[in-house]
Amino acid sequence: MQTSQTAINLNNQNLFKQASYINGEWVNAQSGKTFAVTNPANGAFLTQVADLGANDTQAAVEAAENALASWQDKTAKERALLLRRWNQLILDNQDDLAMLMTLEQGKPLAEAKGEVLYGASFIDWFADEARRIYGDTIPTFAKDRRVMTIKQAVGVVAAVTPWNFPIAMITRKVGPALAAGCTIVIKPSDETPLCALALAELAHQAGIPAGVINVVVGKSAADIGSVLTGHPSVRKLSFTGSTPVGKLLLSQCAQTVKRTSMELGGNAPFIVFDDADIDAAIEGAIASKYRNAGQTCVCANRMLIQDGIYDEFAAKLTARVAEMKTGDGLTAGVSIGPLINQAAVNKVEELVNAAVVQGAKVLTGGDKASQIGAQFYQPTVLSNVTEDMDIFHNEIFGPVAPLFRFKTEEEAVRMANNTPFGLASYFYSQNLSRIWRVAEALEYGMVGINEGIISSEVAPFGGVKESGSGREGSKYGIDEYVETKYLCMGGLS
């Protein structure tokens, strides 16, 4: 419910946009529709933004298609220079971007500032990688022929991004796409359009040509998505979001055999063995589980604690979590902000209540923080949680840490792998042999070893099983946006 209106005062007021960005221009919906953006911390009305649909998306794809040839014709060095200008503008406007993020997404301002830096790091990284898209010469199979490969841009890319990291999830896709010579159409979450539009304004200021970056904001994900997945000029779709939606998009992309990158749901185990540094594990658990109020796809979802240290770990974690301050992300000292919407609160509440009914014990929290606001949930720790409870199998996406007990290493690995998901995993141990055994046995695309924060622009981010396909970031991230072309030169003497 909208309770009031929040004034948005930025140092650079040009970053506050309500229209979408297509072909270098700010455009309203052809239908004239708009929708409201609100602050999840208090329900306050922020602004109205244009609500684009299928016809608008068609125009954005055509703009990207028309800009493709001239963007590909630029040298890698020229593209890199424009990316660096964009990166510097993002850094220069860190405070404003963070303010927009906290207002529309809710995370504490310090976290938002950190995300701006993290997001900018992908633009900086791929500005360098633009000049390292190498081909190969291959030993020939015939004396009169020579064999080589070159790598060329895939073409027009569509990117569908989520609300939980509204800047970083865009830059992690746009950076490599532009570096490779692709043009792009971005469909950001309708929960957090302001960050995406601000990024587009900075790209415009950086001199990135019209049509190279297009941002289409709209409430009708199905209408916009049908164009992005069905248009023959779109040759690649990159999606970050839930597994069910990812499966739907994959099926739609199959009709035109598009390349896809899918970063989907997770169910990350956080394993603490009895030979671990418990205090370090506590710090890692706090960082992994409670960042962004638990609303991250890689956060610890199931904490598996070995029997011999279970009680000590539970007591120490509970003491730390009980000290956490919940509130509006603009308030100093707040570490837990609101959940993104009421549906998210309801999901967390249902999972916790069901676990308690089945025998779980609340060590701290365990309820909505209604005295603060409708979309807040208390930072929570649950003990006596078992594998047969729904909370073991579902991604919580909230500030709730369920503690599961295990006896042996084999049992821990079995429990960790007992999920169709395979994005991120974590474990703590001081035993070098165990570290290698467990790291190799975990069925996950990423493994944090004695570390709770693993994301970086220099490392490949992605999952296995139903957590998706493809990798983002690192030197491998550029591969998702290029095709390898084989050249066979004959008639040589």
C-alpha positions in Angstrom: 0.0 0.0 0.0 1.4 3.4 -0.9 1.6 5.5 2.2 3.5 8.5 1.1 5.7 9.9 -1.6 9.5 9.9 -1.3 11.5 12.8 -2.8 14.4 11.6 -4.8 17.2 14.1 -4.6 20.4 13.1 -6.4 23.6 15.0 -7.1 23.1 14.2 -10.8 19.4 14.5 -11.3 19.8 13.4 -14.9 20.1 9.8 -13.5 16.4 9.8 -12.4 14.6 8.6 -15.5 11.0 7.4 -16.0 11.1 6.6 -19.8 12.8 3.6 -21.4 16.0 3.9 -23.5 15.7 2.8 -27.2 18.0 3.7 -30.1 19.7 6.4 -28.0 16.5 8.2 -27.1 14.2 8.2 -24.0 10.8 6.9 -25.1 7.4 6.3 -23.4 5.3 3.3 -24.1 3.4 3.3 -27.4 0.3 2.4 -25.3 0.8 5.4 -23.0 0.8 3.0 -20.0 2.8 3.6 -16.8 3.3 1.8 -13.5 4.3 2.9 -10.0 7.7 2.2 -8.4 7.6 2.0 -4.7 10.0 1.7 -1.7 9.8 -1.8 -0.2 10.8 -0.4 3.2 7.7 1.7 3.7 5.5 1.4 0.6 6.2 5.0 -0.3 5.5 6.0 -3.9 8.7 6.9 -5.8 7.6 7.6 -9.3 5.7 6.4 -12.4 7.7 4.8 -15.2 6.7 3.9 -18.7 5.2 0.5 -19.1 6.4 -0.9 -22.4 5.1 -3.9 -24.2 5.7 -6.1 -27.3 5.6 -3.4 -29.9 8.1 -1.3 -28.0 10.4 -4.3 -27.5 10.2 -5.0 -31.3 11.5 -1.5 -31.8 14.3 -2.0 -29.4 15.4 -5.2 -31.2 15.3 -3.5 -34.5 17.5 -0.7 -33.1 20.0 -3.2 -31.8 20.0 -5.0 -35.1 20.6 -1.7 -37.0 23.5 -0.7 -34.7 25.2 -4.1 -34.9 27.3 -3.7 -38.0 28.8 -0.4 -37.1 29.5 -1.6 -33.5 31.2 -4.7 -34.8 33.3 -2.6 -37.2 34.8 -0.7 -34.3 38.2 -2.0 -33.2 38.4 -3.8 -29.9 40.4 -0.8 -28.6 37.7 1.6 -29.6 35.0 -0.5 -27.8 37.3 -0.8 -24.8 37.7 3.0 -24.6 33.9 3.5 -24.5 33.5 0.9 -21.9 36.1 2.5 -19.7 34.4 5.9 -20.0 31.1 4.2 -18.9 33.0 2.5 -16.0 34.4 5.8 -14.8 31.0 7.5 -14.9 29.5 4.6 -12.8 32.2 5.1 -10.2 31.8 8.9 -10.3 28.1 8.5 -9.6 28.4 5.7 -7.0 26.4 7.6 -4.3 23.5 8.4 -6.6 23.3 4.9 -8.0 23.4 3.5 -4.4 20.6 5.8 -3.3 18.4 4.7 -6.2 19.1 1.1 -5.4 18.3 1.4 -1.7 15.1 3.3 -2.4 13.7 0.9 -4.9 15.2 -2.4 -3.8 15.7 -1.9 -0.1 19.2 -3.2 0.7 21.3 -1.1 3.2 23.0 1.8 1.7 26.5 0.5 2.4 25.6 -2.8 0.6 24.2 -0.8 -2.3 27.5 1.2 -2.6 29.4 -2.1 -2.6 27.2 -3.4 -5.4 27.9 -0.3 -7.5 31.6 -1.0 -7.3 31.0 -4.7 -8.0 28.9 -3.8 -11.0 31.5 -1.4 -12.3 34.2 -4.1 -12.0 32.6 -6.1 -14.8 32.7 -3.1 -17.2 36.4 -2.5 -16.3 37.3 -6.2 -16.7 35.6 -6.7 -20.0 37.0 -3.5 -21.4 40.4 -5.3 -21.0 39.0 -8.6 -22.4 37.8 -6.9 -25.5 41.4 -6.9 -26.8 41.9 -10.6 -25.9 39.4 -12.4 -28.1 42.0 -14.5 -29.9 41.6 -17.0 -32.7 44.0 -19.9 -33.5 46.1 -21.3 -36.3 45.7 -25.1 -36.5 48.3 -27.5 -38.0 47.0 -28.2 -41.5 45.6 -31.6 -42.7 46.8 -31.0 -46.3 49.9 -29.3 -47.8 47.9 -26.9 -50.0 45.7 -25.7 -47.2 45.9 -23.7 -44.1 43.5 -23.9 -41.2 42.6 -21.2 -38.7 39.8 -19.9 -36.5 38.5 -16.5 -35.7 35.9 -15.4 -33.1 33.1 -13.1 -34.0 30.2 -11.5 -32.0 27.1 -13.7 -31.7 24.9 -10.7 -32.7 22.0 -9.1 -31.0 21.7 -10.2 -27.4 18.7 -10.1 -25.0 19.3 -9.9 -21.3 16.7 -10.4 -18.7 17.9 -9.4 -15.2 16.5 -9.7 -11.6 15.8 -7.2 -8.9 18.1 -8.5 -6.2 21.3 -7.1 -7.8 19.8 -4.5 -10.1 23.1 -3.0 -11.3 25.6 -5.9 -11.1 23.4 -8.4 -13.0 23.1 -5.9 -15.8 26.8 -5.0 -16.1 27.8 -8.7 -15.8 25.9 -9.3 -19.1 26.4 -6.0 -20.9 30.1 -5.8 -20.3 31.1 -9.0 -22.2 28.4 -8.5 -24.8 29.6 -5.0 -25.8 33.3 -6.1 -25.6 32.7 -8.9 -28.0 30.9 -6.6 -30.5 27.3 -7.5 -29.7 24.5 -5.1 -29.2 21.9 -5.7 -26.5 18.3 -5.3 -25.3 17.9 -5.3 -21.6 14.7 -6.2 -19.8 15.3 -5.3 -16.1 12.9 -6.3 -13.3 9.9 -4.1 -13.0 10.6 -4.0 -9.3 13.9 -2.1 -9.9 13.7 -0.2 -13.1 15.4 3.0 -11.9 18.9 1.5 -11.5 18.7 0.1 -15.1 17.6 3.4 -16.5 20.4 5.3 -14.6 23.0 2.9 -16.1 21.6 3.6 -19.6 21.9 7.4 -19.0 25.6 6.9 -18.0 26.2 4.8 -21.1 24.7 7.5 -23.1 26.9 10.1 -21.5 29.9 7.9 -22.1 29.2 8.1 -25.9 28.1 4.5 -26.5 26.3 4.8 -29.9 22.6 4.7 -30.3 21.1 1.3 -30.5 24.1 -0.5 -28.9 22.4 -0.5 -25.5 18.6 -0.6 -25.2 16.6 -0.8 -22.0 12.9 -1.9 -22.1 11.0 -1.6 -18.8 7.6 -3.1 -18.5 5.2 -5.1 -16.3 4.3 -7.6 -18.9 7.2 -10.0 -18.8 5.4 -12.5 -21.0 4.8 -9.9 -23.8 8.3 -8.6 -23.7 9.8 -12.0 -23.3 7.9 -13.4 -26.3 9.6 -10.9 -28.5 13.1 -11.4 -27.1 12.8 -15.2 -27.4 11.0 -15.3 -30.7 12.6 -12.6 -32.8 15.0 -14.2 -35.3 17.4 -11.3 -35.0 18.1 -12.0 -31.4 20.8 -14.7 -31.4 21.5 -15.0 -27.7 19.5 -14.7 -24.5 21.1 -14.3 -21.1 18.8 -14.8 -18.1 19.2 -14.5 -14.3 16.2 -15.6 -12.3 14.2 -18.6 -11.2 14.5 -22.1 -12.6 10.9 -22.4 -13.7 11.1 -19.1 -15.7 14.5 -20.2 -17.1 13.0 -23.5 -18.3 10.2 -21.6 -20.0 12.6 -19.2 -21.7 14.8 -22.1 -22.8 11.8 -23.8 -24.5 10.9 -20.6 -26.2 14.5 -20.0 -27.4 14.6 -23.5 -28.9 12.2 -22.4 -31.7 14.9 -20.2 -33.2 17.9 -22.2 -31.7 19.3 -19.2 -29.8 22.3 -19.5 -27.7 21.5 -19.1 -24.0 23.1 -18.5 -20.7 21.0 -19.3 -17.7 21.9 -18.4 -14.1 19.0 -20.0 -12.2 17.9 -20.9 -8.7 20.1 -22.3 -5.9 20.0 -24.2 -2.7 23.5 -23.6 -1.4 24.8 -25.8 1.4 27.1 -24.3 4.0 29.0 -27.2 5.6 31.0 -26.8 8.8 33.2 -29.8 9.8 34.4 -30.4 13.3 38.0 -29.5 12.4 37.0 -26.1 11.1 37.9 -22.7 12.6 34.5 -22.1 14.1 34.9 -18.3 14.5 35.9 -18.0 10.9 32.9 -20.2 9.9 30.6 -17.9 11.8 31.9 -14.8 10.0 31.5 -16.6 6.7 28.0 -17.7 7.6 26.9 -14.2 8.5 28.4 -12.8 5.2 26.9 -15.4 3.0 23.5 -15.9 4.6 22.4 -12.4 5.6 23.7 -10.2 2.8 20.8 -8.5 1.1 18.5 -10.0 3.7 19.2 -13.4 2.3 17.9 -12.5 -1.1 20.8 -13.8 -3.2 21.0 -16.9 -5.4 24.3 -17.9 -3.9 23.6 -17.3 -0.2 23.9 -20.2 2.3 20.5 -21.9 2.2 21.1 -25.0 4.3 23.7 -24.9 7.1 25.1 -28.4 7.7 27.0 -28.5 11.0 28.9 -31.6 12.2 27.6 -33.2 15.4 30.6 -32.4 17.6 30.5 -28.7 17.1 26.7 -28.2 16.4 25.8 -26.7 19.7 28.7 -24.3 19.9 28.2 -23.1 16.3 24.4 -22.7 17.0 25.0 -20.6 20.1 27.6 -18.4 18.5 25.6 -17.8 15.3 22.5 -17.0 17.3 24.3 -14.5 19.4 25.6 -12.7 16.3 22.3 -12.8 14.5 20.3 -11.5 17.5 22.4 -8.3 17.4 21.5 -7.5 13.8 19.6 -4.3 13.2 16.6 -4.5 10.9 15.2 -1.4 9.2 15.1 1.0 6.4 18.3 0.7 4.4 18.9 4.5 4.6 19.1 4.3 8.4 22.7 4.1 9.8 23.6 0.8 11.3 21.0 -1.3 9.6 22.2 -4.6 8.3 18.9 -6.2 7.3 16.5 -4.4 5.0 13.1 -5.3 3.7 12.2 -8.2 1.5 11.3 -7.1 -2.0 7.5 -7.6 -1.8 4.7 -9.2 0.3 4.9 -12.5 -1.6 8.5 -12.9 -0.6 7.5 -12.3 3.1 4.7 -14.8 2.9 7.0 -17.5 1.4 9.6 -17.1 4.2 6.9 -17.1 6.8 5.3 -20.3 5.4 8.7 -22.1 5.3 9.6 -21.2 8.9 6.2 -21.9 10.3 6.0 -25.3 8.6 9.5 -26.2 9.9 8.4 -25.2 13.5 5.3 -27.3 13.2 7.5 -30.3 12.2 9.8 -29.8 15.2 12.3 -27.1 14.3 13.3 -24.8 17.2 13.5 -21.0 16.8 16.8 -19.8 18.4 16.2 -16.2 17.4 13.8 -14.3 15.2 11.2 -16.6 13.6 8.5 -14.0 12.7 7.7 -11.0 10.7 9.1 -7.6 11.9 5.7 -6.0 11.5 6.6 -3.2 14.0 9.1 -2.0 11.4 7.1 -2.5 8.2 5.0 -4.9 6.3 7.9 -6.3 4.2 10.4 -7.0 7.0 11.2 -10.4 8.4 13.4 -10.9 11.5 16.9 -12.3 11.0 16.3 -15.9 12.1 18.2 -19.0 13.2 16.5 -22.4 13.4 17.9 -25.6 15.0 16.7 -29.2 15.0 15.9 -28.9 11.3 15.8 -32.1 9.4 16.1 -33.3 5.8 12.4 -34.1 5.4 11.2 -30.5 6.0 10.3 -28.3 3.1 12.9 -25.7 4.2 15.6 -28.2 3.2 14.4 -28.4 -0.4 13.3 -24.9 -1.1 15.3 -21.7 -1.8 14.4 -19.5 1.2 15.4 -16.1 -0.2 15.1 -14.5 3.2 17.2 -13.9 6.4 16.7 -17.4 7.8 19.5 -19.9 8.6 18.3 -23.5 9.2 20.9 -25.6 11.0 21.0 -29.3 10.0 23.1 -31.9 12.0 25.3 -34.5 10.3 27.8 -37.1 11.6 30.2 -38.0 8.8 31.8 -36.4 5.8 30.0 -38.8 3.6 26.6 -37.9 5.1 27.4 -34.2 4.6 28.2 -34.6 1.0 25.1 -36.7 0.4 22.9 -34.1 2.1 24.6 -31.2 0.2 24.0 -32.9 -3.2 20.4 -33.9 -2.4 18.9 -31.2 -4.5 18.3 -30.6 -8.2 20.2 -27.3 -7.9 23.9 -26.8 -8.2 24.9 -23.2 -8.1 27.1 -22.3 -5.1 28.3 -24.3 -2.1 30.5 -23.6 0.9 32.4 -25.6 3.5 34.9 -25.0 6.3 37.7 -27.4 7.2 41.3 -27.3 8.2 42.0 -30.8 6.8 43.8 -30.5 3.5 42.9 -34.0 2.4 39.2 -33.4 3.3 39.3 -30.1 1.4 40.2 -31.8 -1.8 37.8 -34.7 -1.3 34.8 -32.5 -0.6 35.5 -29.8 -3.2 35.6 -32.5 -5.9 32.5 -34.3 -4.6 30.2 -31.3 -4.3 27.9 -31.1 -7.4 28.1 -27.3 -7.7 29.5 -24.9 -10.2 31.1 -22.9 -7.4 32.7 -24.0 -4.1 33.7 -21.6 -1.4 36.4 -23.2 0.8 36.8 -21.4 4.2 35.2 -18.4 2.5 31.6 -17.1 2.5 31.9 -14.5 -0.3 33.0 -15.9 -3.6 31.7 -13.6 -6.3 34.3 -11.6 -8.3 34.6 -10.3 -11.8 37.8 -12.3 -12.2 36.2 -15.7 -11.5 33.6 -17.7 -13.5 30.1 -17.5 -12.1 27.6 -20.2 -12.9 26.0 -23.4 -11.9 25.3 -27.0 -12.9 22.2 -29.2 -12.9 19.0 -27.1 -12.7 20.9 -24.0 -11.6 21.7 -23.2 -15.2 24.4 -23.2 -17.9 27.1 -20.9 -19.1 29.5 -18.8 -17.1 29.6 -15.0 -16.4 32.7 -13.0 -15.5 36.3 -14.0 -15.8 38.0 -14.8 -19.1 35.4 -17.5 -19.7 32.5 -14.9 -19.7 33.4 -13.5 -23.1 33.1 -16.9 -24.7 29.3 -16.8 -24.2 29.1 -13.9 -26.6 31.3 -15.1 -29.5 31.1 -17.7 -32.2 34.1 -19.6 -33.4 34.4 -19.5 -37.2 36.7 -22.0 -39.0 38.6 -20.7 -42.0 40.1 -23.1 -44.5 42.4 -21.5 -47.1 43.0 -23.7 -50.1 44.9 -23.5 -53.4 48.2 -22.8 -51.7 51.4 -24.1 -53.3 
